[in-house]
Amino acid sequence: MNALELIVLGRRLTKIGEAVLRGGAQPALPTGVGLVLRDVLAHPASSIRDITERTGLRQSYVSESVAKLRDRGIVETKADPNDARRTLASVTAGHPRNVARLGTASVDTALAQAVGASDPAAVASIIETLEALAAQLQTGEPGPILSQLRHSEEESS
């Protein structure tokens, strides 16, 4: 396997997981909007300028992305108490809990459809392989986004 094949595989698996998370609902966020969301998740109460600096995206695009995320109920904005001209963006309290809840959905059917497998044993073998790979690639500490999702999942329990 070469680097490009690995990237394509990763993106394909990501799309399958996102489709299961959405459950046929709204389409996935454009890449740039997703990047803004990941930054806001990792850095709550960030100004548009801070997000722009960290992501390298244009300020106008970051502002538009935050507005789209706010319209979807994923992000909330408020004026900076220290400088009312600045807008601070944070993920809504319910969004990580919702993602954590949806994240427990089974991907078996979606994987079977993606590979065209109808044999339950073949699907089980694919899932077993993916689980083994995930276990081998798991890092010691989760990043800030996964930490927030796990924290929200614990609060829901």
C-alpha positions in Angstrom: 0.0 0.0 0.0 1.3 3.4 -0.8 0.6 6.8 0.8 -2.1 7.8 -1.7 -3.9 4.4 -1.2 -3.8 4.9 2.5 -5.3 8.4 2.2 -8.0 7.2 -0.1 -8.9 4.3 2.3 -9.0 6.7 5.3 -11.3 9.1 3.4 -13.6 6.3 2.3 -13.9 5.0 5.9 -14.5 8.5 7.1 -17.3 9.0 4.6 -18.9 5.7 5.7 -18.7 6.7 9.4 -20.1 10.1 8.7 -23.0 8.7 6.7 -23.9 6.4 9.6 -23.6 9.3 12.1 -26.0 11.4 10.0 -28.4 8.6 9.5 -29.5 10.0 6.2 -29.8 13.5 7.7 -28.0 16.6 6.5 -25.1 16.2 4.2 -21.6 16.2 5.6 -20.0 19.6 6.2 -17.7 21.0 3.6 -14.0 20.3 4.5 -13.3 23.9 5.5 -16.4 24.2 7.7 -15.4 20.9 9.3 -11.9 22.3 9.9 -13.5 25.3 11.6 -15.7 23.1 13.8 -12.7 20.9 14.8 -10.8 24.1 15.8 -13.8 25.4 17.9 -14.1 22.0 19.6 -10.4 22.0 20.5 -10.4 25.7 21.5 -13.7 26.8 23.1 -14.5 30.5 23.3 -12.3 31.3 20.4 -12.5 34.6 18.4 -12.9 34.5 14.7 -9.4 35.9 14.4 -7.9 33.1 16.6 -9.7 30.5 14.5 -8.4 32.2 11.3 -4.8 32.1 12.6 -4.9 28.5 13.6 -6.7 27.2 10.5 -5.0 29.4 7.9 -8.5 30.0 6.3 -9.6 33.5 5.2 -11.3 35.5 7.9 -14.5 35.9 5.8 -14.6 32.1 5.3 -14.2 31.4 9.0 -17.0 33.9 9.7 -19.3 32.3 7.2 -18.5 28.9 8.5 -19.2 29.9 12.1 -22.5 31.3 11.0 -23.4 28.1 9.1 -22.5 26.1 12.2 -24.6 28.4 14.4 -27.6 28.0 12.1 -27.3 24.3 12.5 -27.3 24.6 16.3 -23.7 23.2 16.5 -21.9 26.4 17.5 -23.0 29.3 19.7 -21.6 32.8 19.5 -21.4 35.7 21.9 -19.7 39.0 22.2 -16.3 39.0 23.9 -16.9 40.5 27.4 -13.5 42.2 27.1 -14.0 43.6 23.6 -17.6 43.7 22.3 -16.3 44.0 18.8 -15.0 40.5 18.9 -17.2 37.4 18.5 -16.4 34.3 20.4 -17.4 30.9 19.2 -18.0 27.7 21.2 -19.6 24.4 20.5 -23.1 24.2 22.0 -23.4 22.0 25.1 -25.6 19.5 23.4 -23.5 18.9 20.3 -20.8 16.7 21.8 -23.5 14.7 23.7 -25.4 14.2 20.4 -22.2 13.1 18.6 -21.3 10.7 21.4 -24.8 9.2 21.3 -24.8 8.9 17.5 -21.3 7.5 17.6 -22.5 4.3 19.1 -24.4 3.4 15.9 -23.4 0.2 14.2 -21.5 0.5 10.9 -22.0 -3.2 9.9 -24.7 -2.6 7.3 -22.9 0.5 5.8 -19.6 -1.4 5.6 -21.4 -4.4 4.0 -22.9 -2.1 1.4 -19.6 -0.3 0.7 -17.8 -3.5 -0.1 -20.7 -5.3 -1.7 -20.7 -8.1 0.8 -23.8 -10.0 1.7 -22.2 -12.8 3.6 -22.3 -12.0 7.4 -19.0 -13.9 7.9 -17.3 -11.6 5.3 -18.6 -8.5 7.0 -17.6 -9.8 10.4 -14.1 -10.4 9.1 -13.8 -6.9 7.7 -15.0 -5.4 11.0 -12.6 -7.6 13.0 -9.7 -6.4 10.8 -10.7 -2.8 11.2 -11.0 -3.1 15.0 -7.5 -4.8 15.2 -6.0 -2.0 13.1 -7.7 0.7 15.2 -6.3 -0.9 18.4 -2.8 -1.0 16.9 -2.9 2.6 15.8 -4.5 4.0 18.9 -2.3 6.6 20.6 -1.8 7.0 24.3 -3.8 10.1 24.9 -6.9 11.2 22.9 -6.8 14.6 21.3 -8.9 17.5 22.6 -11.9 16.7 20.4 -12.1 13.1 21.4 -11.6 14.1 25.1 -14.6 16.4 24.9 -16.7 13.8 23.2 -15.8 11.2 25.9 -16.5 13.8 28.7 -19.9 14.5 27.2 -20.6 10.7 26.9 -19.7 10.3 30.6 -22.1 13.2 31.5 -24.9 11.5 29.6 -24.5 8.2 31.5 
